[in-house]
Amino acid sequence: MREGMVRIPSGCAISAIMNVKGIRFNGEAIIRSITCMHERSNGLGGGFAAYGIYPRFRDLYALHLLYESDRGRIDAESFIKDNFVVEHSESIPTRPVVSITDPPMFYRYFVSVRPDSLDALRGEDEAELLVRATMTVNNCIRDAFMVSAGKNMGVFKGVGFPEDIARFFRLEEYEGYLWTAHGRFPTNTPGWWGGAHPFGILDWTVVHNGEVSSYGINKRYLEMFGYHLTLQTDTEVVAYLFDLLHRRQKVPLNLVARALASPFWKDIDRMPEEERAMYKAIRMVYGPAMLNGPFSIIVAFNGGMMGLNDRIKLRPLSCGKKDDFVLMGSEESAIRSIVGDLDEVWDVRAGEMALVQLEEGGVAVG
């Protein structure tokens, strides 16, 4: 960004709000939070992820798709019907916004998996079918892109300032227990509807401030496991890495964070023997998955969210607590704009994570 003639290299804004008891609330709070950081974006990307917003269809996969042509919609719908049972489908409601021009079409499909669709996967589960479906749509069906494909959640994103994207998608009409938001200031990649944040795979969604300079090696590593990166933004690797390491390879979330933001070798060498052995193994096994470059990210999933900083903390990430709410943001002001006084506030340290999950027995209610 430029303020006068001074470049501010920490552009992009990220924000998140979660009620740990699962109480649902509308999108006005997250809109207010991300709007507070308006100057961090430049109108080339804004977006939101919301969890708990489809209680009527909570047991179905909610597929959000972006279409750039009728042909793309027809081809994608044919593919969806071949692999899933569509219980309900509709265009995603929007409203005209002066600053939002030439938007693509957005549709959502609430689906269950056709039993015969799993036969070809040789014992793989439904989640793997959804991942492969996402890769197929994004890589093989022209003018169609899978925006999100999790249960009881959805991603809403596009080209514009985040507050304009929120009005466009009428997010104040939705209620969820967890919201994340992103205001984009793209530097090395284009600003387009599919390349806005959040990035999703299954119910994983990622918002990111910074740059993944290891994108090339991360991309090649993911391609070994069948992931195709087609959305022209470096952040796409982060969502897929969480899916690969945690869902497919069963790595605990705290160790996923350590694999992606590993300690420096000089710090590992100073650790006690048992801990040193563990981190050496992580670095050797998951070296191609490590994220280099400046970043702060918020990863959300059904039941929780995680904030994570790079190993030097080149991007800011503040956290706060107020009653049953946990908040994260690029600026403390974005948190305080929602709740005012906080019970607790802290910054995520370099290479560290802040993990928040629903309290035991917590479910989405409201």
N, C-alpha and C positions, 0 to 999 in steps of 0.2 A: 504494500500500500504506500501511498504518498500523502503526507500531511505537510503542506507547503512544498518544499523541495527535499524533505527528509524521508527516506524510505524506511518503513517500519516492517521488518522481515517476519513478524510473528502474526501475520494476518490469518484469517479464518476464525470462526467462533464455534465452540461446541458447548452444549448445555444439556442437562438431564435432571429429571425429577422423578422420584419413586416413593410411593407409600408402602412401607414395609409390611403393613397389615393387609395389603391388597385392596384397600378402599379406592374406588375409581373416582376420578375428577376430570373435568373437561380440559380442553386444550388451551384455555386462556392463559394459564400460568406459564407454560413453556413458551408460548408466543411472546409474552411479556419479557421473559428471561432472554430469549435470543434477540429480541428487538433492542434491548439495552446495549447490545454489542454491534449495532448497525454498522459502525465505521470499520469493523473488521472484515466485512465482505464488500463485494463490488457489483452485486446484482447478477452475477453469472452462475449462481447456484444457491439453492436453499432447500432444506428438507427436514422431515420429521419421521420418527418411528414411534408407534403407539402400541401398547400391550394391554390386553383385556378389553378391546373395543368391540369385539363381536361375540358377546355372551350367547346370543341366539344360535350361533354356529360354532361354539367353542370346540367341538370335537372334530370339526372339519378343517382341512387345509384352506387357508384364504390366499388365493393366488391373485396378486396385483400385477397387471400387465400394462405396458406402454406400447401403443401402436402408432407407427408413422404413416400407415396406409391401410385402406380397407383390405387389400390383399394380405398384408401381414396379419390382420385380425382373423380373416377367414382361415388362413393356413395354421395359425396358432390354435384356434378353437378346434380345428379338426384334430390336431395333435393331442390336445387336452382330452377330447372325447374318446380318443383311442386308448388312453392310459388311465383315465379317471372317470368316476361317476360324478357328474355335475349336479349337485343338489339345488343350486341357485346361482344365477349370474346376472350381472347388471353393469351399466356404466357407472364409474365412480362419480358421485355428484360434485360438481364444480360451480363456481359463479364467475361472471365476467369481472376481470380486474384490469384497469387501464394499462398498467405496466406489464402485464403478462400478454405477450403477443405470439400468435401462431403456435398455440400449444398442441401437442399430439393428443391422441385419444387414450383414455384410461378406462380399463374394465377390471372387474373383480369376479372371481369364480370361487365358490365354496364347494370343495370337492372331497370325495373319499377315493381311496385307491381301488382300482379294479383288481380282484384277486388274481386274474390271469396275467396281469401286468407284472407281477412279481416272479412268475415262473422263469422268465428269461434271466433273472438276476442270480440264480443259483444260490438261494438261501439268504440273500441280502434283505434288509428290512425296508419298510416304507420310506424311511428317511433317505436311504440311498437312491430310491426311485425318484424322490423329489429333487435331489441334487442333480441327478442325471437329466431330469426333465428341464431343470433350469439351464444346464449347460447346452442342451439341445436347442431350446428356444433362443437363447442368446447367440449361439454360434451358427445355427443352421437355418433358422427361419428369418427370412429377410423382413426388416421393418417391424420386428416384434422383440420385446425385451421383458424378461421376468424381473419385476421390481422387488417383490418379496413373495415368500411361499411358506410362511409358518402358520401355526394354529393360533387363532384368537389374537392376531396382531396384523399390522400392516405398515408399509412405508409409503409416504407421500412426498414427492420431491420434484424439482424442476428448475428451470432457468428463471431467476428473479431473486430479489431479496427475500430472506426467509419469512418476514412478516407478510409479504405479498403472496408467497406460496401458501401460507397458512390461510389467508382469506380466500384464495383461489379454490382450495380443497375444503373450505368450510370446517376447519378443524375444531372450532369452538363448539360444534354440534356433537363431537365424539367425546366419550368418557373412557379413560384407561387408568390403570394403576401405575404405569411407567411410561414416561415420555422422554425422547431424546431429540435434539435439534442441531442443525448445522447451518452456518452462514459461510459461503464459500468465497475464497479469493484465489482462483486458479492461477498458477504460475507456469507450470510446464505442460499442462494438458488442457484440452479445449473445454469450454463451458457449454454443455449440452444436456438435454433432459435426462438421458440415461446415465450420464457421468456425474450428476449431482449426488451428494450424500443424503441420507445413509445408504451404505451398500449392504445388501442382505443375501443370505443363503439359509434356507430353512427359517428358523426363528432368530438366527444370529443377525444383528445389525451393528454397523460400525460407523461412527462419526470421528473425523480425524482433522487435527490441525497440525500442519507441518508437511514433511516430504519424506517419502520412503525411497532413499537413494539406493537401497538394495533391491529395488523392484525387479531388475533383470534376473538375478539369481533366485529370488523368491518365486518369480513366475515360472522359471524352468523347473524348480523343485516341485511346485504344485502340479505342473503338467505331467509329471511322472505318475501322479495319482489320479489322473483323469479330469482335472479342473482346467477349464478354458477361460482365459482372461480376455474379454472382448469390449469392456466398457471404457477404455481409454483413460483410466484414472488410476494412479498408483495405489490408492486406498483399497481397491478391490482385493489385493492380495491378503489384507489383514482379515477380512471376513472369512475367506477360504481357509486361511491358516488356523483360525480358531475351530472351524468345522473339522478340518483334518486331524488336528492334534487332540482335541477334546472328544469329539463324537466318534471318529473312526478309530483313533489310536488310544482312546481312554486315558489320556494324560490329564491329571487333576488340574483344575483351573489355575491354582497357584504356581504350578510348574509350567503351564503354558505361558504364563506371564514371564517366568524366568527364562524360558526358551526364546521368546521373542525379544526380550530386553535383558540379555544375559549380562552378568557382571564381567568386568574386564579381567583378563588373565592375571594381571598384577594383584587384583583383589581376591581372585580365587586362590592364588598361591598363599595368601595370608590366612585362609580359613582353617578351622580345625580339620583334622584328617578326614573324618567321615563326610563332613559337608563339602570339603574340597573334592573328594572323589565323586560325589553326586553332581556337582556343577561341571566338573571336567567331562563327565559322561553326557550331560545335557549339551554342552558346547560341541562335543564330537558328533553326537547323533543328530542334533538339530541345527547344526551350523548353517545350512542353507535356508533355514526358516527364520533366522535371526533378522530383525529389522534394524537397518542402519539409517541414520539421518535423524533430523529433529522431529519429534512427534509427541503429541499428547492425544490419546484416543479414549473414547468411551464405547465399550462393547456392551450391548444389551441382549438379553435372551429371556425366554419365558421363565419368570421367577427371580430375575436379578439383573445386575449390571456391574461392570468393572471399569474403573478408570486406570489408565496406565501411562507412565511417562518414559521417555527415552533415558538412556544411561547417563546423560549429562544434564538432563532437564533443560533442553533448549526451547521448550514450549511450556506455557503455564497451564496448570490445572488445579483449581481450588475445589474443596469439598466442604459441605456444611450439613448440620443436622438441626431439625426443628420438630419437636414432638415425634410424630410417626413418619416424617419425611426426611429423606436423604437427597441432597442436591449436589450437582457437580457443574462446573463451568470454567470457561477460559478466564473469567474475571470474577472476583468476589462480588463485585457490584451486580452481576447478573443473578447471583444467588439471593442477595439481599433485596433485589427489586421484587422478589416474590414474597418473602416471608419477613423482611425487616430484620429484627433481632434474631440471632441464631443461638441455639443452645451450645453449639460447638462448631468451630471452623478450623480447617487446616489445609495445607498444600500437600499434594502428592509429591513425594521425594523422587529424586532421580532413580530410574530403574525400578521403582516400586509400584505397587498396585493398591487400589482401594476397591474391595469386593463387597457388594451389598446384595443380600438375598432376602426373599420373603421370610418373615418370621414363621416358626413352625406352626403349621395349621393355617397359615395365611393363604387366602384365596381371593381372586378378584371378585369384589362385591360392590354394590352401589346401585 
